């Protein structure tokens, strides 16, 4: 009887010892794991902008829109607060480009933009006037198409990058200078006589070659054309910018311009200003089978 009791007691002690060992290991393992998670803290990040001018008056936290190195009173015309940005390229002092991320980065030269002076001219029924009007707000054009993006991962030398920028500027400089003339109220321009002679020729050719389909169907309508002329008088392009509603009239208007070409070459004064002249006018196919400028 006593031997059986002793054997049971030894078995119980062994089981209890194993249980304590497992419990102790579990406490150590989970305790360290929880402590490690609790000790993991993320360092706070601050988005700080650089102020260009330091204001004498202090700006309260409620009035501030951004965190900066010094107090500065905001200004501008936007309804919402926005960071001051520039399209200018800063000088690069290092001769080596260091990549900080493995992702492919691209640079587009479409930010290289320039103001393009344009001229607007018109003709009324009684007299023709034109005015040189420089569009100060400018017609911004992309210097290089989006397909010419350069992968920075393949560029490690700053001199190479600067050379590409210079090449982009040169390509933009080679683009023809275009002057656009449209039907708005204007005064004088150096190309007034040229435009007048051009309009007279197109109108004369149009009446001599009035479309037979429009005549037989007694069609009438107004077609707005944008005609670009090269400096040697040849056609650069002819586009319908305002349809008459009849394809036969739209195509006839373009055909009349093609028949009237070539036109006079640009004089020396015109060549100093531009290489391509774009004339936008509305032509009328009338019910009496006549062709000419639209009224107004």
Buried (B, 14 or more C-beta within 10 A) or exposed (E): EEEEEEEEEEEEEEEEEEEEEEEEEEEEEEEEEEEEEEEEEEEEEEEEEEBEEEEEEEBEEEEEEBEBEEBBEBEEEEEEEEEEEEEEEEEEEEEEBEEEEEEEEEBBBBEBBEEBBBBBBBBEEEEBBBBBBEEEEEEEBBBBEEEBEBEBEEBEEBEEBEEBBEEBBEBBEEEEBBBBBBBEEBEEBBBBEBBBEBBEBBBBBBEEBBBEEBEEEEBBBBBBBBBBBBBEBEBBEBEBEBBBEBEBBBBBBBBBBEEBBEBBBBEEEBEEBBBBBBBBBBBBBBEEBEBBBBEE
